[in-house]
């Protein structure tokens, strides 16, 4: 966040000791209406947990961004699911699921100076 020149006083970072407490804290945050967005990084989200978080976010007028393992992308009931992929000159964004729209569309963000650590190096050609 600091690297992006964001004002850290505008953020609250929670690191609960367990996955269960992290979900509870996330649900309370989105329901409260105290913030405009929540980013949740969770190892194993369940369908029931996602639905609770979505209802809470709707009630609290809060945007919910969840980072999770790719293997769950098609089964979780998120409105939008994207995958990020390092590419030679930037970052690839693949739309896996978009409720009410066609999925599997992709775009490329070609600003490697923002994400130099995500850029794939060019491999030498072998003849």
Backbone torsions as a table, in degrees:
resi	resn	phi	psi	omega
1	UNK	NA	-43.4	179.2
2	UNK	-63.6	-38.9	179.1
3	UNK	-58.3	-32.7	179.4
4	UNK	-87.3	8.0	180.0
5	UNK	61.9	33.6	177.0
6	UNK	-88.4	144.1	-179.8
7	UNK	-73.4	107.8	-176.0
8	UNK	-65.5	-18.8	177.6
9	UNK	-70.1	-14.1	178.9
10	UNK	-88.7	-0.9	-175.9
11	UNK	-119.1	149.4	171.5
12	UNK	-122.8	122.4	-179.2
13	UNK	-109.8	120.2	179.8
14	UNK	-110.0	139.0	176.1
15	UNK	-132.7	74.3	-179.9
16	UNK	-61.1	153.2	-176.2
17	UNK	-71.1	-16.4	-178.8
18	UNK	-138.1	160.9	177.9
19	UNK	-62.6	-39.0	-179.8
20	UNK	-62.7	-44.8	179.0
21	UNK	-68.3	-32.0	177.4
22	UNK	-64.4	-43.1	178.0
23	UNK	-65.1	-41.7	179.1
24	UNK	-61.9	-46.9	-179.4
25	UNK	-62.8	-41.5	179.1
26	UNK	-62.5	-43.5	179.9
27	UNK	-62.6	-42.5	179.0
28	UNK	-64.4	-40.2	-179.8
29	UNK	-63.5	-47.6	-177.0
30	UNK	-70.3	-34.0	-179.8
31	UNK	-71.5	-29.7	-171.3
32	UNK	-66.6	-28.3	-175.6
33	UNK	78.7	5.2	-177.3
34	UNK	-77.3	-19.7	-179.5
35	UNK	-129.9	164.9	-178.9
36	UNK	-97.5	-16.6	-179.3
37	UNK	-155.0	152.1	176.8
38	UNK	-135.6	133.4	173.7
39	UNK	-110.1	123.2	-178.3
40	UNK	-119.0	125.4	175.3
41	UNK	-111.2	109.8	-173.2
42	UNK	-133.4	140.1	-176.2
43	UNK	-71.5	-41.7	-173.6
44	UNK	-143.7	86.9	178.3
45	UNK	-80.9	139.7	175.6
46	UNK	-97.8	162.5	177.3
47	UNK	-60.0	-43.2	-179.8
48	UNK	-62.1	-41.3	-180.0
49	UNK	-65.0	-41.7	179.3
50	UNK	-62.9	-43.2	179.4
51	UNK	-63.0	-41.2	177.1
52	UNK	-62.8	-44.0	179.5
53	UNK	-63.6	-40.3	178.8
54	UNK	-64.6	-43.8	178.2
55	UNK	-63.2	-42.4	177.9
56	UNK	-63.3	-42.9	179.6
57	UNK	-64.1	-38.4	178.2
58	UNK	-65.9	-44.3	-179.6
59	UNK	-64.3	-37.2	-177.7
60	UNK	-94.8	7.0	-177.7
61	UNK	50.9	49.6	-176.2
62	UNK	-121.6	137.3	174.7
63	UNK	-82.7	139.6	-178.7
64	UNK	-117.4	124.6	174.9
65	UNK	-118.2	121.6	-178.5
66	UNK	-117.6	131.6	174.4
67	UNK	-104.4	129.0	-176.8
68	UNK	-153.1	171.2	-177.1
69	UNK	-67.8	141.9	-176.0
70	UNK	-58.9	-28.7	-177.1
71	UNK	-63.7	-17.9	-179.2
72	UNK	-97.9	0.2	-170.9
73	UNK	-56.1	-41.9	-175.7
74	UNK	-84.2	-19.9	-175.0
75	UNK	-93.1	-22.4	-177.5
76	UNK	-83.0	140.3	-173.4
77	UNK	-84.1	45.6	176.1
78	UNK	-76.9	151.7	177.9
79	UNK	-68.9	-37.3	-179.4
80	UNK	-136.5	132.2	177.3
81	UNK	-132.1	124.0	179.6
82	UNK	-126.2	154.4	174.6
83	UNK	-116.5	140.8	177.1
84	UNK	-105.8	140.2	-175.3
85	UNK	-140.7	126.7	176.5
86	UNK	-65.3	135.4	177.5
87	UNK	-130.5	172.1	-173.5
88	UNK	-61.8	-33.6	-177.0
89	UNK	-129.7	34.2	178.5
90	UNK	156.6	-147.2	-175.3
91	UNK	-128.0	128.3	177.2
92	UNK	-90.4	137.8	177.4
93	UNK	-120.2	118.1	-178.7
94	UNK	-112.8	122.1	178.1
95	UNK	-80.4	111.0	-179.4
96	UNK	-83.8	-40.0	-178.1
97	UNK	-151.8	135.2	177.4
98	UNK	-144.3	105.8	-174.6
99	UNK	-53.2	123.8	178.5
100	UNK	83.7	3.5	-178.6
101	UNK	-134.9	168.5	175.3
102	UNK	-72.2	139.6	179.4
103	UNK	-98.9	-176.7	177.2
104	UNK	60.9	37.0	170.2
105	UNK	-96.7	155.4	-179.2
106	UNK	-140.8	160.0	175.0
107	UNK	-146.9	164.4	-177.8
108	UNK	-124.2	128.7	175.8
109	UNK	-96.0	110.4	-174.6
110	UNK	-101.9	63.0	175.0
111	UNK	-130.3	68.4	-174.5
112	UNK	-63.2	-19.2	178.3
113	UNK	-68.3	-21.8	175.3
114	UNK	-77.9	-32.9	-175.2
115	UNK	-130.6	58.1	-175.8
116	UNK	-61.2	-30.5	-179.1
117	UNK	-74.4	-14.5	179.0
118	UNK	-95.3	-9.3	-176.7
119	UNK	-77.2	133.3	176.6
120	UNK	-78.3	133.5	177.4
121	UNK	-72.3	150.0	174.8
122	UNK	-69.3	134.0	177.7
123	UNK	-92.4	141.4	178.7
124	UNK	-67.5	145.7	178.1
125	UNK	-81.9	131.9	179.1
126	UNK	-108.0	127.8	-179.8
127	UNK	-97.2	NA	NA
